[in-house]
């Protein structure tokens, strides 16, 4: 299994990517000070999705889907994937 976390936040917050990554890596997962969310994704090495070349690409698609289902949109947001 490989574990990923998809982070997404509002682009209205200047410098949010660096602050969000700092908060994530420091263990501050509540994101109360951020307009952001984190989605944890675990995939087996055998996972395959047509159009995705590797597990990270699959994790991004899953993370985006979960974020969109949770009310996020791609407009005015930044996102990134971290592997744990």
Sine and cosine of phi, psi and omega as CSV:
sin_phi,cos_phi,sin_psi,cos_psi,sin_omega,cos_omega
0.00,0.00,0.61,-0.79,0.15,-0.99
-0.87,-0.50,0.65,-0.76,-0.08,-1.00
-0.91,-0.40,0.73,-0.68,-0.01,-1.00
-0.78,-0.63,0.34,-0.94,0.18,-0.98
-0.73,-0.68,0.81,-0.59,0.05,-1.00
-1.00,-0.09,0.86,-0.50,0.00,-1.00
-0.96,-0.29,0.71,-0.70,0.03,-1.00
-0.65,-0.76,0.61,-0.79,0.01,-1.00
-0.40,-0.92,0.22,-0.98,-0.05,-1.00
-0.96,0.29,0.68,-0.73,0.05,-1.00
-0.98,0.21,-0.08,1.00,0.06,-1.00
-0.93,0.37,-0.39,0.92,0.00,-1.00
-1.00,0.01,0.96,-0.28,-0.01,-1.00
-0.85,0.53,0.73,-0.68,0.06,-1.00
0.94,0.33,0.29,0.96,-0.11,-0.99
-0.88,0.48,-0.55,0.83,-0.07,-1.00
-0.86,0.52,-0.75,0.67,-0.01,-1.00
-0.91,0.41,-0.69,0.72,0.02,-1.00
-0.90,0.43,-0.65,0.76,0.00,-1.00
-0.91,0.42,-0.71,0.70,0.04,-1.00
-0.89,0.45,-0.65,0.76,0.03,-1.00
-0.88,0.47,-0.71,0.70,0.03,-1.00
-0.89,0.46,-0.69,0.73,-0.02,-1.00
-0.89,0.46,-0.76,0.65,-0.06,-1.00
-0.95,0.31,-0.35,0.94,0.05,-1.00
-1.00,0.05,-0.11,0.99,0.02,-1.00
1.00,-0.06,0.13,0.99,0.02,-1.00
-1.00,0.06,0.99,0.16,-0.13,-0.99
-1.00,0.04,-0.06,1.00,-0.08,-1.00
-0.98,0.22,-0.37,0.93,0.07,-1.00
0.80,0.61,0.45,0.89,0.01,-1.00
-0.88,0.48,-0.50,0.86,-0.02,-1.00
-1.00,0.01,0.09,1.00,-0.07,-1.00
-0.77,-0.64,0.49,-0.87,0.18,-0.98
-1.00,-0.06,0.98,0.22,-0.16,-0.99
-0.45,-0.89,0.26,-0.96,0.05,-1.00
-0.60,-0.80,0.39,-0.92,0.05,-1.00
-0.80,-0.60,0.69,-0.72,0.00,-1.00
-0.81,-0.59,0.86,-0.51,-0.04,-1.00
-1.00,-0.01,0.70,-0.72,-0.08,-1.00
-0.69,-0.72,0.77,-0.63,0.08,-1.00
-0.89,-0.46,0.76,-0.65,-0.01,-1.00
-0.76,-0.65,0.62,-0.78,0.10,-0.99
-0.98,0.20,0.42,-0.91,-0.01,-1.00
-0.86,0.51,-0.41,0.91,-0.05,-1.00
-1.00,0.06,-0.05,1.00,-0.05,-1.00
-0.88,0.47,0.69,-0.72,0.01,-1.00
-0.66,-0.75,0.63,-0.77,0.11,-0.99
-0.65,-0.76,0.77,-0.63,0.01,-1.00
-0.86,0.51,0.75,-0.67,-0.01,-1.00
1.00,-0.04,-0.15,0.99,0.04,-1.00
-0.94,-0.35,0.82,-0.57,-0.11,-0.99
-0.99,0.11,-0.30,0.95,-0.02,-1.00
-0.40,-0.92,0.05,-1.00,-0.05,-1.00
-0.91,0.42,-0.57,0.82,0.02,-1.00
-0.89,0.45,-0.65,0.76,0.03,-1.00
-0.90,0.44,-0.63,0.78,0.06,-1.00
-0.90,0.43,-0.70,0.72,-0.01,-1.00
-0.88,0.47,-0.62,0.78,0.04,-1.00
-0.89,0.46,-0.72,0.70,0.00,-1.00
-0.88,0.47,-0.68,0.73,0.03,-1.00
-0.91,0.42,-0.70,0.71,0.01,-1.00
-0.87,0.49,-0.69,0.72,0.04,-1.00
-0.88,0.47,-0.69,0.72,0.01,-1.00
-0.88,0.48,-0.70,0.72,0.02,-1.00
-0.91,0.42,-0.64,0.77,0.02,-1.00
-0.90,0.43,-0.69,0.72,0.00,-1.00
-0.90,0.43,-0.64,0.77,0.04,-1.00
-0.91,0.41,-0.38,0.93,-0.02,-1.00
-1.00,-0.06,0.08,1.00,0.08,-1.00
0.97,-0.26,-0.07,1.00,0.05,-1.00
-0.97,0.23,0.35,-0.94,0.16,-0.99
-0.74,-0.68,0.21,-0.98,-0.03,-1.00
-0.99,0.16,-0.33,0.94,0.03,-1.00
-0.94,0.35,0.72,-0.70,0.10,-0.99
0.85,0.52,0.57,0.82,0.09,-1.00
-0.76,-0.66,0.36,-0.93,0.17,-0.98
-0.85,-0.53,0.53,-0.85,0.04,-1.00
-0.59,-0.81,0.34,-0.94,0.08,-1.00
-0.44,-0.90,0.30,-0.95,0.02,-1.00
-0.88,-0.48,0.73,-0.68,0.11,-0.99
-0.86,-0.50,0.63,-0.78,0.06,-1.00
-0.98,-0.19,0.69,-0.72,-0.04,-1.00
-0.99,-0.15,0.00,0.00,0.00,0.00
